[in-house]
Amino acid sequence: MNILLDSAKVDFITSANEYYPIDGITTNPTILAKEKRPYIEILQEIVSIIGSEKMLHVQVLSTNAKEIVKEAEYVSQILNGNIYIKIPVVPEGFKAMMTLQKLNIKVTATAVFTPQQALMAAKAGASFVAPYVNRIDNISGDGVKVVADIVKIFDTYHIKTQVLAASFKNVEQVQKVCLAGTHGVTVSEDVFINLYHHPLTEWSVNTFIEDWESVYGKGAILGEV
Ligand SMILES: O=P(O)(O)OC[C@H]1O[C@](O)(CO)[C@@H](O)[C@@H]1O
């Protein structure tokens, strides 16, 4: 089960990568544009932080297959990493996916809102499909059910493409897609922190330390008192 960070903030990525075994990073044009500096510089920095084995998913901008393939080749060549090219599930996108499969360039199908789109992308050669859970929920859909249905269809047909659920606004959505059997999630900084942060954990840790220090002294640790 993969946990990726949906971010282009290098400070956050650096710190999270130090204290947690994240599986990679997803970016999209919106996330990169927020940083207001050369995108290639950001992507190169991300690869140098996470290394060349963890995944980096980068989205293309072109709307025709030929140009999408060109962008994919450029990004794959210039970045010395484990790159996945994010391509929307539209006809020119499928066409590009078929070409990229032959070129051994890995693809993540993005902007997925239905199980049928996911199946189409898998058959066109995508390694991952990224259903947008919160955006589905926002228009009175059921994002978790979409993920569950994709997982079921892939299982039924023994499809190797993995589900990388995306677009989360809270931990409950993440928990539910995990229960539905998603192969991975990509989460923003806020959601990532909330995956482990709990006020009772903080309170418990502080109480243990207070009780201990009341007897053994401030800063006392095992082996040193
Ligand atoms: O609805 P949001 O939070 O903008 O998320 C859309 C998601 O789609 C992706 O583009 C899929 O990888 C992510 O980068 C992002 O999490």
The ligand as a Gaussian input file, in Angstrom:
#p B3LYP/6-31G(d) Opt

LIG

0 1
 O       -8.949000      18.019000      -5.495000
 P       -7.512000      18.295000      -5.265000
 O       -7.176000      18.332000      -3.810000
 O       -7.019000      19.490000      -6.013000
 O       -6.700000      17.042000      -5.774000
 C       -6.590000      16.637000      -7.099000
 C       -5.598000      15.496000      -7.140000
 O       -5.292000      14.965000      -8.315000
 C       -3.921000      14.769000      -8.519000
 O       -3.576000      15.618000      -9.568000
 C       -3.715000      13.288000      -8.786000
 O       -2.399000      12.870000      -8.682000
 C       -3.215000      15.168000      -7.299000
 O       -2.039000      15.854000      -7.577000
 C       -4.305000      15.854000      -6.517000
 O       -4.383000      15.239000      -5.274000

